[in-house]
Structures are given as C-alpha cells and as structure tokens.
Amino acid sequence: MKNAVTAVLLLFVAGSFVFLVVSETRKPTQSTTPVSPTALQGLPGPEGPKTDSTVPDPAGAKRAETIVYYFHGTMRCPTCLRMERYAHEAVEEALGAEIDAGLVEWQSVNYDEPVNEHFVQEYGLSASALVVVSTGERSTSDWRSLERIWDLSGDELAFKTYVVDSVRSMLSGA
C-alpha cells in the first residue's frame, strides 16, 4: 500500500513538471508578426497613453457602427485578463477618434451570465474571445472572431497592432 501511494505521488509530481515545462515552452518569446505602422497611430508612446477627460453622454446615443466585444467567463485566468486589457487599451488609445465619432464601441461581456447566453451560440464561443461586429449598413451577421489573440497574448505590441488593424478593416468594409 505504501509503495502504491508513493508511486501515485511520484507520477503526480512528474506530470506536474511535464505540464509546467510544456506551458513555458509554448509562450512566445519574440514577435515574428510584422507590425503595421498605421495601426500604431494613437498607441501610447514614451510619454504614456493618451487620456480623454470627456465622458460621452449615453442618453440618446445611437449604436456604434462597429462593436468590439471581449467575451469572457466568470472564472478568468491571468492570460484572459491580460488579453482584455491589451484589447481595451488598443481600442481606446488607437481608435479614440472613431469612438468619439460614434463609429466604434467597446464592450466587455461575461458570457456565463444568463442574459448573455445567446452570444455563445451566435459567435460559437468556447473560451475568452475578441469579436468585432459590424452594426452599420451591413447586418450584425458581419462579424469576425480575432482568433490570433491567443497566439499574440505574450507580445503586447503585436497583439494591439492585430486588434487595431482588424477593427479598421471592419470599419472600411474590407
């Protein structure tokens, strides 16, 4: 009995070690994604992020032409929280003029809440996701899931560039 317990514990420790090594080796160390200079316009420079002291009045505001949804569950890992932060910063900092003009809107949505369950079916959600939806002249069936966020989660600049390029592409109808 004592040998069996020892063997099980050793297997558990070995399995944990293998999981840790595999997790660490899958983390990106450097971006190989080309960065578009136009996507970086509006991102924070050495002086820090741009700030806007005005708060839009939600009363009577019409729906934006493009909504950037960050979908998450109730339980959130550090990577999911980081991806939400990167995406929100990219949208707010690089697309501030589009937000002010009512063209872009940011929403963070917990898909585990009963009122938001329809998003799971609508966008095929199975984990945290960033989805860009066109609500303008095109119908809300025009949407894109930005699946590369998981691959880019360890590279802030490439992540933000990808998000901004994707939102601008949706805005242009491309």
Contacts in CASP RR format, 6 or more apart in sequence:
PFRMAT RR
TARGET T0000
AUTHOR 0000-0000-0000
METHOD contacts of the structure
MODEL  1
MKNAVTAVLLLFVAGSFVFLVVSETRKPTQSTTPVSPTALQGLPGPEGPK
TDSTVPDPAGAKRAETIVYYFHGTMRCPTCLRMERYAHEAVEEALGAEID
AGLVEWQSVNYDEPVNEHFVQEYGLSASALVVVSTGERSTSDWRSLERIW
DLSGDELAFKTYVVDSVRSMLSGA
27 154 0 8 1.000
28 151 0 8 1.000
28 152 0 8 1.000
28 153 0 8 1.000
28 154 0 8 1.000
28 155 0 8 1.000
30 155 0 8 1.000
31 152 0 8 1.000
31 155 0 8 1.000
31 157 0 8 1.000
31 158 0 8 1.000
33 152 0 8 1.000
33 155 0 8 1.000
33 158 0 8 1.000
33 161 0 8 1.000
33 162 0 8 1.000
35 157 0 8 1.000
35 158 0 8 1.000
35 161 0 8 1.000
36 161 0 8 1.000
36 165 0 8 1.000
38 168 0 8 1.000
39 94 0 8 1.000
39 160 0 8 1.000
39 161 0 8 1.000
39 164 0 8 1.000
39 165 0 8 1.000
39 168 0 8 1.000
40 94 0 8 1.000
40 157 0 8 1.000
40 160 0 8 1.000
40 161 0 8 1.000
40 164 0 8 1.000
41 94 0 8 1.000
42 50 0 8 1.000
42 93 0 8 1.000
42 94 0 8 1.000
42 96 0 8 1.000
43 90 0 8 1.000
43 93 0 8 1.000
43 94 0 8 1.000
43 157 0 8 1.000
43 160 0 8 1.000
43 164 0 8 1.000
44 50 0 8 1.000
44 89 0 8 1.000
44 93 0 8 1.000
49 89 0 8 1.000
49 93 0 8 1.000
50 93 0 8 1.000
50 96 0 8 1.000
52 96 0 8 1.000
52 100 0 8 1.000
56 100 0 8 1.000
61 102 0 8 1.000
62 102 0 8 1.000
63 105 0 8 1.000
63 135 0 8 1.000
64 99 0 8 1.000
64 102 0 8 1.000
64 103 0 8 1.000
64 104 0 8 1.000
64 105 0 8 1.000
64 135 0 8 1.000
65 102 0 8 1.000
65 103 0 8 1.000
65 104 0 8 1.000
65 134 0 8 1.000
65 135 0 8 1.000
65 136 0 8 1.000
65 171 0 8 1.000
66 98 0 8 1.000
66 103 0 8 1.000
66 104 0 8 1.000
66 105 0 8 1.000
66 132 0 8 1.000
66 133 0 8 1.000
66 134 0 8 1.000
66 135 0 8 1.000
66 136 0 8 1.000
66 167 0 8 1.000
66 170 0 8 1.000
66 171 0 8 1.000
67 104 0 8 1.000
67 105 0 8 1.000
67 106 0 8 1.000
67 107 0 8 1.000
67 132 0 8 1.000
67 133 0 8 1.000
67 135 0 8 1.000
68 87 0 8 1.000
68 91 0 8 1.000
68 104 0 8 1.000
68 105 0 8 1.000
68 106 0 8 1.000
68 107 0 8 1.000
68 130 0 8 1.000
68 131 0 8 1.000
68 132 0 8 1.000
68 133 0 8 1.000
68 163 0 8 1.000
68 167 0 8 1.000
69 107 0 8 1.000
69 108 0 8 1.000
69 109 0 8 1.000
69 119 0 8 1.000
69 123 0 8 1.000
69 130 0 8 1.000
69 131 0 8 1.000
69 132 0 8 1.000
69 133 0 8 1.000
70 83 0 8 1.000
70 84 0 8 1.000
70 87 0 8 1.000
70 88 0 8 1.000
70 106 0 8 1.000
70 107 0 8 1.000
70 108 0 8 1.000
70 109 0 8 1.000
70 128 0 8 1.000
70 129 0 8 1.000
70 130 0 8 1.000
71 109 0 8 1.000
71 110 0 8 1.000
71 111 0 8 1.000
71 119 0 8 1.000
71 123 0 8 1.000
71 125 0 8 1.000
71 128 0 8 1.000
71 129 0 8 1.000
71 130 0 8 1.000
71 131 0 8 1.000
72 80 0 8 1.000
72 84 0 8 1.000
72 108 0 8 1.000
72 109 0 8 1.000
72 110 0 8 1.000
72 111 0 8 1.000
72 128 0 8 1.000
73 80 0 8 1.000
73 110 0 8 1.000
73 111 0 8 1.000
73 112 0 8 1.000
73 128 0 8 1.000
74 110 0 8 1.000
74 112 0 8 1.000
74 113 0 8 1.000
76 128 0 8 1.000
79 150 0 8 1.000
79 153 0 8 1.000
80 128 0 8 1.000
82 153 0 8 1.000
82 154 0 8 1.000
83 128 0 8 1.000
83 130 0 8 1.000
83 149 0 8 1.000
83 150 0 8 1.000
83 153 0 8 1.000
83 159 0 8 1.000
84 108 0 8 1.000
84 128 0 8 1.000
86 153 0 8 1.000
86 156 0 8 1.000
86 159 0 8 1.000
86 160 0 8 1.000
86 163 0 8 1.000
87 130 0 8 1.000
87 149 0 8 1.000
87 159 0 8 1.000
87 160 0 8 1.000
87 163 0 8 1.000
88 106 0 8 1.000
88 108 0 8 1.000
89 160 0 8 1.000
90 159 0 8 1.000
90 160 0 8 1.000
90 163 0 8 1.000
90 164 0 8 1.000
91 99 0 8 1.000
91 104 0 8 1.000
91 106 0 8 1.000
91 163 0 8 1.000
91 164 0 8 1.000
91 167 0 8 1.000
92 99 0 8 1.000
92 106 0 8 1.000
94 160 0 8 1.000
94 164 0 8 1.000
95 104 0 8 1.000
95 164 0 8 1.000
95 167 0 8 1.000
95 168 0 8 1.000
96 104 0 8 1.000
98 104 0 8 1.000
98 167 0 8 1.000
98 171 0 8 1.000
99 105 0 8 1.000
99 106 0 8 1.000
103 171 0 8 1.000
104 167 0 8 1.000
104 171 0 8 1.000
109 116 0 8 1.000
109 119 0 8 1.000
110 116 0 8 1.000
111 117 0 8 1.000
111 119 0 8 1.000
111 120 0 8 1.000
111 125 0 8 1.000
119 125 0 8 1.000
123 129 0 8 1.000
123 131 0 8 1.000
123 143 0 8 1.000
123 145 0 8 1.000
124 145 0 8 1.000
129 145 0 8 1.000
129 146 0 8 1.000
129 147 0 8 1.000
129 149 0 8 1.000
130 145 0 8 1.000
130 146 0 8 1.000
130 149 0 8 1.000
130 163 0 8 1.000
131 143 0 8 1.000
131 144 0 8 1.000
131 145 0 8 1.000
131 146 0 8 1.000
132 143 0 8 1.000
132 144 0 8 1.000
132 146 0 8 1.000
132 166 0 8 1.000
132 167 0 8 1.000
132 170 0 8 1.000
133 140 0 8 1.000
133 142 0 8 1.000
133 143 0 8 1.000
134 140 0 8 1.000
134 142 0 8 1.000
134 143 0 8 1.000
134 170 0 8 1.000
134 173 0 8 1.000
138 173 0 8 1.000
142 170 0 8 1.000
144 166 0 8 1.000
144 170 0 8 1.000
146 162 0 8 1.000
146 163 0 8 1.000
146 166 0 8 1.000
148 162 0 8 1.000
149 159 0 8 1.000
149 162 0 8 1.000
149 163 0 8 1.000
152 158 0 8 1.000
152 159 0 8 1.000
152 162 0 8 1.000
153 159 0 8 1.000
END
